[in-house]
Amino acid sequence: MGDVESANIHWESFKSNFSVDALLPAAAVTGVTAFLGPAAGSARLVVQAGYWALLGVTSTVTDRVIHAKNAAGGWADWAYSLVFTDRRAREWTGVQFNLIENQLTDTLRCCISGRMPIKPVRSTRNGQLYERSEIYNWLDHNSIDPFDRQPASRLDYVSCAVTTKWIYRIVNEFNANEATI
């Protein structure tokens, strides 16, 4: 092995050990320790229990941040996603899901796109179900409800947690994934 190859191996090792992904949990632990350190003299048992609980929460949060970063495609894209919402249309896809999709009831379909919504909202006026991005896009251009043709605004549509729960249960059963269309 030559000097260049050896240097490249050491550089890759250094980058993986000192990457933001590796340092984020350590920084979080240091922050927890610095926060609870001054209180250590008074009630040691309570402080230790609080330390371990806070450490568990910190570990979970850092794991979720790193998972979100990986899903976004990197730190820059993750930071961008915090500031700007992704407004691309999405749909459920998957081999098993695509086979049964035409058998799903119309009550679980967006009234505009005809697809099963990822972020469903329901009209407070007439009860119709819509994909949030679809109805917001419609309202930006038309300012009327597509079902009853009456004047409407974004405030007329609310998230529906029960429908979301049922949709996610169905798509998980058939191994569906979100896909950008």
Secondary structure as GFF3:
##gff-version 3
##sequence-region A 1 181
A	DSSP	alpha_helix	3	17	.	.	.	ID=ss1
A	DSSP	alpha_helix	20	36	.	.	.	ID=ss2
A	DSSP	three_ten_helix	37	41	.	.	.	ID=ss3
A	DSSP	alpha_helix	44	72	.	.	.	ID=ss4
A	DSSP	alpha_helix	75	83	.	.	.	ID=ss5
A	DSSP	beta_strand	90	93	.	.	.	ID=ss6
A	DSSP	alpha_helix	95	100	.	.	.	ID=ss7
A	DSSP	three_ten_helix	101	103	.	.	.	ID=ss8
A	DSSP	three_ten_helix	106	108	.	.	.	ID=ss9
A	DSSP	beta_strand	120	123	.	.	.	ID=ss10
A	DSSP	beta_strand	129	131	.	.	.	ID=ss11
A	DSSP	alpha_helix	132	142	.	.	.	ID=ss12
A	DSSP	three_ten_helix	154	156	.	.	.	ID=ss13
A	DSSP	beta_strand	157	159	.	.	.	ID=ss14
A	DSSP	alpha_helix	161	173	.	.	.	ID=ss15
A	DSSP	beta_strand	177	180	.	.	.	ID=ss16
###
